[in-house]
């Protein structure tokens, strides 16, 4: 729960936060179940996705659904999505959330499970229902060698050897 | 301007959007001017940054300011920050925005200018003023070779050769 006080007392913050949390949980469950309609359920025709892998942007529910349809066959037969560090900020008709996700594959050493990813979602209440207008998923990269910097354990906040740069 | 209708007509959406836009422009100007206090002005003690380079998270205004203090000496003497594709969603006391940024260095071939970056910001109105509670900056990576996938021209939405995977 946020510790910030709202300007307008009319915001039903607790209920909105619970609804957004349910929406995020439903999305995670849909990914784990390879349920394309469930994955795409809360995107809009103009939702903008900045995904962890190229293309750098994907626009619209249909295109995002298609990206998942193309990728899911290359996931191992069994996997589920793990989530942690969820924070939701909502006070009004726009909201955002951030959290970390991780694929838990079987077998455990499948490449899809090699990193946690950072996720930021932007929400809007449209005709009474919360919808996802924006999603940003990423892993940082090491500027010293242009390689992705996997987040193997979110409790370890490590950095590359930057030498004299950016330490 | 957003095309969505607000539930609560009391939201002064146009004014809020203008204020958030000014805040983003002030931050860009502060980066270009190497003005650390300006860069950090609108972060909070609990602001969470997911930056493009490790560490994967940085928490709090002081730590974010320090990260910039460490990095700025390694930028070329002259550069400025370019921005495009800004969208702001605000209706209430929480809001989010997304846009692309790019360093324009002198000389133009300095490595800091080699990619555009995707930015998502989460805002909250605190004691009447908009503050940045969250920032997510990233470039995608190519899962085929774990290399960063630079966004050299945002008008070109290209993808790696995925072979049989994720195309």
Interface residues (C-beta under 8 A of the other chain):
Chain A: X4 X6 X7 X8 X10 X11 X48 X50 X51 X52 X53 X54 X55 X56 X57 X67 X70 X71 X74 X87 X89 X90 X91 X92 X93 X94 X95 X96 X98 X111 X118 X120 X122 X124 X125 X126 X128 X133 X134 X136 X138 X139 X140 X141 X142 X143 X146 X147 X148 X149 X151 X154 X157 X158 X159 X160 X164 X165 X166 X167
Chain B: X4 X6 X7 X8 X10 X11 X48 X50 X51 X52 X53 X54 X55 X56 X57 X67 X70 X71 X74 X87 X89 X90 X91 X92 X93 X94 X95 X96 X98 X111 X118 X120 X122 X124 X125 X126 X128 X133 X134 X136 X138 X139 X140 X141 X142 X143 X146 X147 X148 X149 X151 X154 X157 X158 X159 X160 X164 X165 X166 X167
